[in-house]
Amino acid sequence: MRLRSWLVALLLCVRLVNAQENRVPTFRKNVPLDSIRLSDPFILADKKTNTYYMTGTGGMLWKSPDLKRWEGPYAIAQTDPNSWMGPKPMIWAAELHNVKSKYYYFATFTNRAVKIDTVGQNVIERRASHVLVSDKPGGPYVPMRDATYLPPDKPTLDGTYWVDKDGKPYMVYCYEWLQNGNGTIEKIELKPDLSGSIGTGKLLFRASDSPWSREKDATGHDRPNKVTDGPFLFVTKTGRLGMLWTSWIYDVYTQGVAYSESGTLDGPWLQEKEPITPPNIGHGMLFRTFDGKLLLSAHSHKGINGRTIRVPRLFEADLSGDKLTIGKPYAP
């Protein structure tokens, strides 16, 4: 029972942080990156505007010409209050993807007023990955044609974008452990214009497949952690398809990586034995600076005086070999 109580308390703490990040803070200019409080930082380096755009949890956006000085936050997501999201959805883990002439906002939306299930002590709220669109990287981002992308009776989150070897676009997302007891990472095909999904989701791997994530069961014995979080796809110089994803080692937020044996989303996926970043770093993604340097964007995750602090962090990265390697912290 103590384990379950601890897990519920941790989940409530995470949700409180996410709720706080959905509040509209004061607009600021010339803000250093390490002074921004933001979960799940995703950075789009947009060559058309020569600007870096950073999103994450909270539905807001930061802009920078050089990764050193940031201004924001800007409110950029315009959802339909009459949709399943409700009038004021929580927004988590937003990503920006430039596809042809459009910009797409992949994010997780939660309507806390709607409960879809109860599993043990877990009350499951209506939550799903969804996509908005804009003509500009700075938004505003608005809904497209389809009302839903994923099943309404399943809590899904952290959707990301990938075009597989079949030339088709996909959303890769997490099916949350709160309902299934063993979080998964799955894929679903998207329509060519990304305005909706096609067919049903397909399992890629489970949280328990990880050799490095750990937690204690009710009797105090070790077992794989149940959390899947923050998938992001990449290809090495040798053509190897990899995926960043995050879980926990006990109470430590941790970034791992897996590789597809087939070179496609269908896998099978082989998990690396060890995490790829230092402790308390997770929900990573990769981008190139305007001068071509590859960086990992992630957030640090640690408790200070009873509060959870999340700060965007940058690390040097290398894809020139057969595997992704993460180097030293990067200071713009």
N, C-alpha and C positions, 0 to 999 in steps of 0.2 A: 504493500500500500504506500510505503514511503516513496518508492520509485515512481509510482503513478502520480502521487501528489507533487513530486519534484518536476515531472514532465509537464503536468498541467500548469504549475506555477511558471515554468520556463516559457511555455507557449503564451500565457497571459502577458508575461513581460515583453516578449517579442511583439505581440499584437499592440501593446500599449505604445511601444516605440514607433511602430508603423502608424498608429493613429496620430501620434504627435507629429510625425513627418507629413501627414496629410493636412496639417494646419497651414495657413498662408502666412509665412514669415515676412519680415520687413525686407524691402528691396535694398540691395547693397551693391557697391561697385568696388573694383580693385581688391577683391577678396582672395587671399591665398588659398590654395586647394586644401591645406590641412586645417583651415578654419571653417570649412563647410562640414556640416553634419548631414550625412546622406548615406542611406543603405543602397546596395546594389547599383553602384555607379556604372553607367554605360556611356561611352564617349564616341560620338560620331565626328570624324574629321572630314568636314565638308569642303571639298576643293572649290566648289562653285562660289562659295561665300568666303573662303579662306578663314573659316571659323570653326572652333571646336564647340560642339553642343553636348552637354552632359545631362542625362536624365537618370532616373532611379525610382525609388519609392517616394510617393507623395504627390505625383502628378505635376511636378514642377520642372523647370529647365534652367540650366546655367549656361552662359556663353563665355568664351575666351578666345583671344587671338593667338595665344602662345602657351597655354596650359599653366601659366604663372598667375595671371590676374583674371579673376572671374567676376562676372556680374549676374545678378539675379536675386531671387528666383522669379521666373516668369511662369504664369499659369497658362498651359498650352492645350490641355485636354478638354474637349467639349462633348460630354456624353448626353444621351437622350434621357431626360428624367422619367419618361414614360416607358423606358425599356426595363428589362429584368434588373439592370444595375441600380435602379432607383434614383432619387434626386441627388444624393451625395455619396457616391460609392468611394470606398477606400481604393487607392491605386498603388500597386506594388510593382517593383522591378520593371519599370518601363524601359524599352529599347527603341532606338531610331534606326531604320534601315532605308537607304536610298535605293530604290528599284526603278530603273529606267528614269522617267521624268517625275516620279512621285516619291514622297517620303511617307513611311509607314511607322506607326506607333504601336508596337507590340507591348501589351501590359496585362497585369492581373487586376481584375475589378471585383470588389466584394460588396455585396448588399447585406449589411448586418441585420436588416429587418426581416430577412427571409431565411428560415431554417429548413434545410433540405433533408437532414438526417441526424440521428443521435446514435453514437457508437460508444458504449460504456459511458465514461464521463465527458466524452467529446461531443459537444453540440456543433454540428457542421453547418456553417453559413453558406449562402449562395455565393460562390466564388468561381471565376473562370478566366482563362486567358482569352484575349480578344484583340482585335486590330482596328485602329483608326487610321485616317489618311489625311495628308495635307499636300499642297503644292510647294510649300516652303519648309525648310528644316526647323525653323522656329515656330511653326504652327500658324494658326490653330489647327489641331487635329480633330477630325469629326468622324462620326460613324459612316460605314459603308452600307451595302445593301442588306446583308444577312444579319439577323438579330442575334444569332448564336453561332459559335464555331465548335463548341464542345458540349457534351451532354449536360443538361441542366441538373441532373441528379448526382453528379460527381464533382468534387472540389478539385479544380486544376489550377496550376499557377506556373509562372516563370516561362511563358512561351517565348521561343526564339525562332529565327528565320534561317532556312537553309534550302538551297537548290541542290538536289542529289544528282547522281550520275545519269539518272533517267531524264534529266532536264526539267523535272517537275518541282514546283515549290512546296515546301513543307513547313508546318509548325512543329517544333520539338518542345515538349512541355513536361511538367511533372504532374502525376496523379497523386494527390496528397495522402500521406500515411494516416492522417486522422480518421479516414474512412476505411482504407484498405489494410491498415496495419503494417504494411511493408511498402513504403513509397516506391513509385516506379518512374521511369522516364520513358515517354512514348512519342510517337509521331502521328501526324494526320496530314493528308494531302490538302493543299490549298487550291482554290480556283486560280487560273492564270493571272487575274487582276488582284488577287489576294482578298477579294470581297467576301469570301466565305470558305467553308471547308467542303471536302468531298469524301464521302464514305465515313468510316469509323477509325478510331485510333488503334495503333498497333504497338504492343510492348517492345521496348528495346532492351532494357535491363531493370533489375530491382535494386533497392538500397542494400539488401542483404548480399548482393554479389560483391560488394566492396570488401577487400581484405584488410583495409586500414581503419574504417569507421567502427566505433565501438560504443556500447552502452552496457549498463547493468540491468539484468532482469530482476523480477521481484524477489528472487532468492540471493541476489548479489553476484550472480555468475555473469561473466562476459558473454556478449552476443553482438552481432552486427547492428549498427544503428539503423533506425527505420526511416530516416529523413533523406529525401532527395530534393535538391535545391539548385537553381541557377544553371541549367545547361547552356553551353555555348560551343559551337562547332568551329573547327579549323582544319587546315590541310598543311602538312609539312612539305618541305621542298622535295622530298622523295615521293610525294603523292599519298602519304598515309593520312587517313581521316581520323581525327581525334575529337574528343569532347571533354571540355572542362565541366565539372559539376562539384557540388558542395554538400557535405554532411557534417557530422560531429564526431569527435573523439571524446567521449564522455561529455564534459561541459565546454569543450573547446571547438569553436567553429573552424572548419578545416576544408581546404581546397584539394580536390583530387582530379585525376584525369583517366580517361579510358580511350582505347583505340579499337577501330573496327577492322576485323580480319578481312572482310570482303571489300573494304573501301567505300561501302555504302551505309546508309542509315540502318539497314537491316542487320548489320553485324555479321557474326556474333561479336559482342563487345568484350574486350579483354581489359580488366582493371589493373592499373599500375599498383604495385605492392605498397608504395609509400606516397604520402601527400606530396604536392608539388611546390607548395609555398610554406613560409614559416607559420607557426601556430597563430590562431586568431585572425586569419586572413581568409576571405572566401567570396563567393559569388563573382567570379572573375570573368573578364572578357578581354579580347585582344583587338588592338587597333594600331595603325601606323600613323606616325606624326607626318606633318607636311614635308619634312626632310627625309622620310623613309624609315625612321627608327621604329621597331616593333616594341610595343609596350603592353603590359598587363594592367588593366584597371580592375581593382577589387576594393573591398572595404575591410578595415580592421574591425574587430568585434570583441569588445571586452567590457566587463563590469567595473565601474568605479563608484565607490560609495553607494552601492545599491542601485545605480543607474546603468543602463546599457548604452555605451557610446559607440557610434559607428561613423567612421571618417574615411573618405575616399583615399586610396593609396595607389601609387604607380610603381611598377617594377619593370626592369629591363627584361626582354624576352627574346628567344631565339628559335626559329623554325628551320634553320638551314640544314639540319640533319634529319634523322629518322624519327626523332621525338622532340616535343616541345621542352625547352629548358627555361627556367625562370632564374634571372640573375639578381643583382643588387637593387635596392630601392632606387627609384629614379626621381631626381630633384629637377624640376623644370628650370 
